[in-house]
Amino acid sequence: VASPKPRPAASSSPAGEDRAIGRLTQIMGRAAGPRPAGDLWIGDDAAVVDAAGQRLVLATDAAVAGVHADLAVVGLDDLGWKGLTAAVSDLGAMGAVPRWALVTFGLPPRTDLDRLAGGVAEASVAWACPVVGGDLTTADQVVVSVSVVGLLDGPRPAVTRAGAVGGDTLVVTGPLGASAAGLRWLRAGVSDGPLVSAHRRPPARLAAGQVARAADATAMIDVSDGFSLDLHRLADASGVGFVLDDLPVAEGATTDDALGGGEDYELIIATGDPDALAAALAAAGLPAPFVLGRCVDDPAVRRLGRDDLPRLGWEHPIG
Amino acid sequence: VASPKPRPAASSSPAGEDRAIGRLTQIMGRAAGPRPAGDLWIGDDAAVVDAAGQRLVLATDAAVAGVHADLAVVGLDDLGWKGLTAAVSDLGAMGAVPRWALVTFGLPPRTDLDRLAGGVAEASVAWACPVVGGDLTTADQVVVSVSVVGLLDGPRPAVTRAGAVGGDTLVVTGPLGASAAGLRWLRAGVSDGPLVSAHRRPPARLAAGQVARAADATAMIDVSDGFSLDLHRLADASGVGFVLDDLPVAEGATTDDALGGGEDYELIIATGDPDALAAALAAAGLPAPFVLGRCVDDPAVRRLGRDDLPRLGWEHPIG
C-alpha cells in the first residue's frame, strides 16, 4: 500500500473491507446457487473449481496508482510488477502453480503504456505466468487489474486459510516489514538497496507454497495487507487462536513495519509437522522458515508474547 | 460507451487502441516465449489455452464509470451488469460456454456496493456464470473489472476472428444501434422501453455463439465497440474484404447508431453455409440471423452498398 499506516481495529472483529467481502459473498452466493462439492469460492486467497476433472485455481488482484503505489517514488513498471505478483502470490498461498494471466489496464491520457506493461511482462517471466489476454480502457488513474489461472499438481487439495487446528505450529517463509521500510527510504530519497528492492519488486513465494502443500501444511495465507491482519484472517477462517513467541523483522525495518506494513508476500503457514516442512523446504533449496509460535484451540486468544496482537494492516476504507 | 460518438478513422488502418493492443501483444509475447500449438493468446475476443487436455477460454473486460456508463442516467447495477455481460459476450464470440467469473471492484468512498454487486450478480444468474472470487480496492472512480473462464463443448476449435474467406456470407444475430439510441432516450428523460432496456441491460448472445460454432462458422466477433469497427477487425484478422448489401437498424435507432454506437453485443458471424447456420439457429429456438452481405478476397474492399465503410465506433484514446 502506498501509505502503510498500521490502523488498529478492534482485536476480534473484522473492519470495513472484510465486512464488505462478507457482504459480497452473500450477494454473489445467493445468485450462484449451490456450489459443487470440492469447489471453493469467494473468501480464501483464491477460488478452486473443477473443469471436467481438472482443478483450476483462480485469483484476481488490482494495483491502483495512489493506493497500491506512490508514483512519486516508484515507476509505472513497479506498479505493473506489483499487480501481477500480488495475483500469483494468491495462487502460491493455495499451493497452486500459476499458468496464465489476464490483464486489464485503466489508463489516463498519455500514460507510458510501454513502461507499465513492461513491468507486468517482467513479472510474468519471473513467475512463468504468461499474459494471454487483456483489456484496455481509459480511466482517471492508472489501474492494473490482473486475473490468474493456476493448476494443482497431483491429487492433494489446495491449502486454504481454514485448516489450522490447535497445536499446529505457525511459521513464516521470511522476514517481514521490508516493503514498508523500503517505501520510507524511497520517500527519503534513497533509490536502491535491499529494502527499496523489496518495495519496488516484491517476490511471490510460489515454490515455498507448493512445497508446503506437498508437505501437508494445514493452512496458509500470503502477507499482503499486513502480517497481523492476514494472520488474524487465517485464525478467523480456521476457528483457532494463536500465541506467537517471536517475529522475524527484516533488517532495517521496524516492528510496526513487520506487523502492519504489508506487501511482503511471505507465506504464513500452519503445520502439524514443522520438522517435515523445514526438511521439505531445505530439500527444495529454499530458506528455512521462521517459527512464530503455535495455534491454540481458543479462537479468542490472539497473542504476541504477553500482549494481544491488534489487527494491524491495511484495510481499504470501504462500506 | 457513455458517449457513443462515432469517430471515423482512416478506413484501412487501425487507430490508437488497436495500435496499443498490437504493442501489448509484442511486449507480452516477447516475455512469454513460445506459445503452445493450439493455444490462442492476445488478439482475439478471448484466449484459448490447454489445461492438461481441457481447453479453457479466458477473457477480461472492464466497465468504468464515465467511460462505459453515464451514472447520471443509469444505475450502478447497470454498470455491474455491463461489466460481467461484456466479458461473457467475449466468450460467446468464440462459441465457448462461460463457467466462472472473477470480479474486481474499484470503489470511491460511499459507493453503494450492494447495488453495484447486485447488478453483477443478476448478470451472473442470467448467463449462468457464478462469481467465484474477486478483489476490492479504493479508487477515484467506480471500476468493475471482470475476468471469465469458459469451456468448449466437444473437440471443435473455438471460432476466432481470423477464419473468414472470400465468398463467406456475413450475418448478424440481431438489429443494431439500440443501445446507443437508448442512451439518447435516457438523456432525454425517458426511463423505460426496449431501447432503454437495451442500453441498461444489454444481452450476451451466448446460445447463438455456441450454435454458430457447432454449425461451422468460419469467424465471429461480438459488437462491443461499434458494428463497423468490429467488422473491420474481423476482416483485418481474416485478411479479407467485405461487401454489405444492407444493415439491420433497430427500431428507433439511426444508421449512425447502428454503425458506430456499439455495445449491442450481437454477433457478426462469417459462414460458408448460411442455410445450415440459419437452420441450426432455428432448431435451437433462436431468432433468424440477418444477412449482411459477403466476404471478398481483396482485403482493401470494405463496402456498404456503393460506399466505403469507415471504421465507426469507439476506440479508447490511448497511445
Boltz contact constraints between the chains, C-beta under 6 A:
constraints:
  - contact:
      token1: [A, 17]
      token2: [B, 136]
      max_distance: 6.0
  - contact:
      token1: [A, 20]
      token2: [B, 113]
      max_distance: 6.0
  - contact:
      token1: [A, 20]
      token2: [B, 136]
      max_distance: 6.0
  - contact:
      token1: [A, 24]
      token2: [B, 117]
      max_distance: 6.0
  - contact:
      token1: [A, 27]
      token2: [B, 117]
      max_distance: 6.0
  - contact:
      token1: [A, 27]
      token2: [B, 121]
      max_distance: 6.0
  - contact:
      token1: [A, 28]
      token2: [B, 121]
      max_distance: 6.0
  - contact:
      token1: [A, 28]
      token2: [B, 131]
      max_distance: 6.0
  - contact:
      token1: [A, 31]
      token2: [B, 121]
      max_distance: 6.0
  - contact:
      token1: [A, 31]
      token2: [B, 124]
      max_distance: 6.0
  - contact:
      token1: [A, 31]
      token2: [B, 125]
      max_distance: 6.0
  - contact:
      token1: [A, 32]
      token2: [B, 130]
      max_distance: 6.0
  - contact:
      token1: [A, 41]
      token2: [B, 132]
      max_distance: 6.0
  - contact:
      token1: [A, 42]
      token2: [B, 133]
      max_distance: 6.0
  - contact:
      token1: [A, 47]
      token2: [B, 132]
      max_distance: 6.0
  - contact:
      token1: [A, 47]
      token2: [B, 133]
      max_distance: 6.0
  - contact:
      token1: [A, 49]
      token2: [B, 100]
      max_distance: 6.0
  - contact:
      token1: [A, 51]
      token2: [B, 54]
      max_distance: 6.0
  - contact:
      token1: [A, 52]
      token2: [B, 54]
      max_distance: 6.0
  - contact:
      token1: [A, 54]
      token2: [B, 51]
      max_distance: 6.0
  - contact:
      token1: [A, 54]
      token2: [B, 52]
      max_distance: 6.0
  - contact:
      token1: [A, 54]
      token2: [B, 54]
      max_distance: 6.0
  - contact:
      token1: [A, 58]
      token2: [B, 102]
      max_distance: 6.0
  - contact:
      token1: [A, 58]
      token2: [B, 133]
      max_distance: 6.0
  - contact:
      token1: [A, 60]
      token2: [B, 102]
      max_distance: 6.0
  - contact:
      token1: [A, 60]
      token2: [B, 104]
      max_distance: 6.0
  - contact:
      token1: [A, 60]
      token2: [B, 135]
      max_distance: 6.0
  - contact:
      token1: [A, 61]
      token2: [B, 135]
      max_distance: 6.0
  - contact:
      token1: [A, 62]
      token2: [B, 104]
      max_distance: 6.0
  - contact:
      token1: [A, 62]
      token2: [B, 135]
      max_distance: 6.0
  - contact:
      token1: [A, 62]
      token2: [B, 137]
      max_distance: 6.0
  - contact:
      token1: [A, 64]
      token2: [B, 137]
      max_distance: 6.0
  - contact:
      token1: [A, 64]
      token2: [B, 139]
      max_distance: 6.0
  - contact:
      token1: [A, 67]
      token2: [B, 138]
      max_distance: 6.0
  - contact:
      token1: [A, 100]
      token2: [B, 49]
      max_distance: 6.0
  - contact:
      token1: [A, 102]
      token2: [B, 58]
      max_distance: 6.0
  - contact:
      token1: [A, 102]
      token2: [B, 60]
      max_distance: 6.0
  - contact:
      token1: [A, 102]
      token2: [B, 147]
      max_distance: 6.0
  - contact:
      token1: [A, 104]
      token2: [B, 60]
      max_distance: 6.0
  - contact:
      token1: [A, 104]
      token2: [B, 62]
      max_distance: 6.0
  - contact:
      token1: [A, 104]
      token2: [B, 145]
      max_distance: 6.0
  - contact:
      token1: [A, 107]
      token2: [B, 318]
      max_distance: 6.0
  - contact:
      token1: [A, 113]
      token2: [B, 20]
      max_distance: 6.0
  - contact:
      token1: [A, 117]
      token2: [B, 24]
      max_distance: 6.0
  - contact:
      token1: [A, 117]
      token2: [B, 27]
      max_distance: 6.0
  - contact:
      token1: [A, 121]
      token2: [B, 27]
      max_distance: 6.0
  - contact:
      token1: [A, 121]
      token2: [B, 28]
      max_distance: 6.0
  - contact:
      token1: [A, 121]
      token2: [B, 31]
      max_distance: 6.0
  - contact:
      token1: [A, 124]
      token2: [B, 31]
      max_distance: 6.0
  - contact:
      token1: [A, 125]
      token2: [B, 31]
      max_distance: 6.0
  - contact:
      token1: [A, 130]
      token2: [B, 32]
      max_distance: 6.0
  - contact:
      token1: [A, 131]
      token2: [B, 28]
      max_distance: 6.0
  - contact:
      token1: [A, 132]
      token2: [B, 41]
      max_distance: 6.0
  - contact:
      token1: [A, 132]
      token2: [B, 47]
      max_distance: 6.0
  - contact:
      token1: [A, 133]
      token2: [B, 42]
      max_distance: 6.0
  - contact:
      token1: [A, 133]
      token2: [B, 47]
      max_distance: 6.0
  - contact:
      token1: [A, 133]
      token2: [B, 58]
      max_distance: 6.0
  - contact:
      token1: [A, 135]
      token2: [B, 60]
      max_distance: 6.0
  - contact:
      token1: [A, 135]
      token2: [B, 61]
      max_distance: 6.0
  - contact:
      token1: [A, 135]
      token2: [B, 62]
      max_distance: 6.0
  - contact:
      token1: [A, 136]
      token2: [B, 17]
      max_distance: 6.0
  - contact:
      token1: [A, 136]
      token2: [B, 20]
      max_distance: 6.0
  - contact:
      token1: [A, 136]
      token2: [B, 316]
      max_distance: 6.0
  - contact:
      token1: [A, 136]
      token2: [B, 318]
      max_distance: 6.0
  - contact:
      token1: [A, 137]
      token2: [B, 62]
      max_distance: 6.0
  - contact:
      token1: [A, 137]
      token2: [B, 64]
      max_distance: 6.0
  - contact:
      token1: [A, 137]
      token2: [B, 316]
      max_distance: 6.0
  - contact:
      token1: [A, 138]
      token2: [B, 67]
      max_distance: 6.0
  - contact:
      token1: [A, 138]
      token2: [B, 316]
      max_distance: 6.0
  - contact:
      token1: [A, 139]
      token2: [B, 64]
      max_distance: 6.0
  - contact:
      token1: [A, 140]
      token2: [B, 140]
      max_distance: 6.0
  - contact:
      token1: [A, 140]
      token2: [B, 141]
      max_distance: 6.0
  - contact:
      token1: [A, 141]
      token2: [B, 140]
      max_distance: 6.0
  - contact:
      token1: [A, 143]
      token2: [B, 143]
      max_distance: 6.0
  - contact:
      token1: [A, 145]
      token2: [B, 104]
      max_distance: 6.0
  - contact:
      token1: [A, 145]
      token2: [B, 145]
      max_distance: 6.0
  - contact:
      token1: [A, 147]
      token2: [B, 102]
      max_distance: 6.0
  - contact:
      token1: [A, 147]
      token2: [B, 147]
      max_distance: 6.0
  - contact:
      token1: [A, 316]
      token2: [B, 136]
      max_distance: 6.0
  - contact:
      token1: [A, 316]
      token2: [B, 137]
      max_distance: 6.0
  - contact:
      token1: [A, 316]
      token2: [B, 138]
      max_distance: 6.0
  - contact:
      token1: [A, 318]
      token2: [B, 107]
      max_distance: 6.0
  - contact:
      token1: [A, 318]
      token2: [B, 136]
      max_distance: 6.0
